Amino acid sequence: MDRVFIEGLEVETVIGAYDWERNICQCLRLDLSFAWDNRPAAAGDDLSLALDYATVTAHILAFAKDSRFELVETFAERLVAKLMADFGIPWMRLKLTKPGAVPEARGGVGVEIERGCL
């Protein structure tokens, strides 16, 4: 199975369990990988048969803008479920990083989930 990926996508959203976090937007960094059969799109050079990462990105940005979760785990689960349903994605992996949540963790902290079947 082929994979399509989006790496280092930064989104702004309301995320966090503390009172002060409920009234501000914070940055999350997303790395996504999707299983997708690229052969039909490549055979006809046809974008309509590809997993269009620009369209996927637009969906992610809209989801983040409208989200108000306390946990990054909830954000990750709901986003993956939405993308898989909306685009018919059979498998995907999401690494979600919340930079600055733990100052001593220079690269950030977060979760990584994998859903579906290859």
C-alpha positions in Angstrom: 0.0 0.0 0.0 1.2 3.5 -0.8 1.3 6.2 1.7 0.5 9.9 1.5 1.9 12.1 4.2 1.6 15.6 5.7 4.5 16.5 8.1 4.9 19.4 10.4 1.4 20.9 10.0 0.9 23.5 12.6 -2.7 24.3 13.7 -4.1 26.7 16.3 -6.8 25.4 18.6 -8.2 25.7 22.1 -6.7 22.7 23.9 -6.0 22.0 27.5 -7.4 21.1 30.9 -6.4 24.1 32.9 -8.7 27.1 33.2 -6.1 29.5 31.6 -6.0 27.2 28.5 -9.7 27.4 27.9 -9.6 31.0 26.7 -6.5 30.9 24.4 -5.4 29.2 21.2 -2.4 27.0 21.3 -0.3 25.5 18.6 -0.3 21.8 17.9 2.1 20.2 15.4 0.8 17.2 13.4 2.5 14.6 11.4 0.1 12.4 9.4 0.5 9.3 7.2 -2.3 7.8 5.2 -2.6 4.5 3.3 -3.8 5.2 -0.2 -3.5 3.4 -3.5 -1.8 6.0 -5.7 -1.9 3.8 -8.9 -5.3 5.0 -10.3 -4.4 8.7 -9.9 -0.9 8.1 -11.4 -2.2 6.1 -14.3 -4.4 9.0 -15.6 -2.6 11.9 -13.9 -6.0 12.5 -12.3 -6.1 14.6 -9.1 -9.7 13.5 -8.4 -8.4 9.9 -7.8 -5.6 11.1 -5.5 -5.8 11.7 -1.8 -5.5 15.5 -2.2 -3.4 16.7 0.7 -4.4 20.3 0.2 -8.1 19.3 0.7 -7.2 17.1 3.7 -5.2 20.0 5.2 -8.1 22.3 4.8 -10.3 19.8 6.6 -7.8 19.6 9.4 -7.5 23.4 9.8 -11.3 23.7 10.0 -11.5 20.9 12.5 -8.8 22.5 14.7 -10.5 26.0 14.5 -13.8 24.5 15.7 -12.4 22.2 18.4 -12.5 22.8 22.1 -11.0 19.7 23.8 -9.2 19.3 27.1 -7.1 16.4 26.0 -4.8 15.9 23.0 -5.9 12.3 23.1 -9.5 13.4 22.3 -8.3 15.8 19.6 -6.3 13.0 18.0 -9.1 10.4 18.1 -11.8 12.6 16.8 -9.6 14.1 14.0 -8.5 10.6 12.8 -12.1 9.3 12.9 -13.3 12.3 10.9 -10.6 12.1 8.2 -11.0 8.4 7.7 -14.8 8.7 7.4 -14.7 11.9 5.2 -12.1 10.6 2.7 -12.5 6.8 2.9 -9.0 6.4 4.3 -8.4 2.7 5.3 -5.4 3.3 7.6 -3.7 6.3 9.1 -1.2 7.3 11.7 -1.2 10.7 13.5 1.6 12.0 15.7 0.3 15.1 17.6 2.9 17.2 19.5 2.0 20.0 21.9 5.1 22.2 22.0 5.8 23.9 25.3 3.4 21.8 27.4 6.3 20.5 29.4 9.1 23.1 29.3 11.8 20.6 29.9 10.7 18.5 26.9 12.4 20.6 24.2 10.8 18.7 21.3 7.3 18.8 22.9 5.0 16.1 24.2 1.9 14.4 22.8 0.4 11.3 21.4 0.8 9.0 18.4 -2.1 6.9 17.2 -2.6 4.4 14.4 -6.1 3.4 13.2 -7.5 1.1 10.5 -5.9 -1.7 8.5 -3.2 -1.7 5.9 
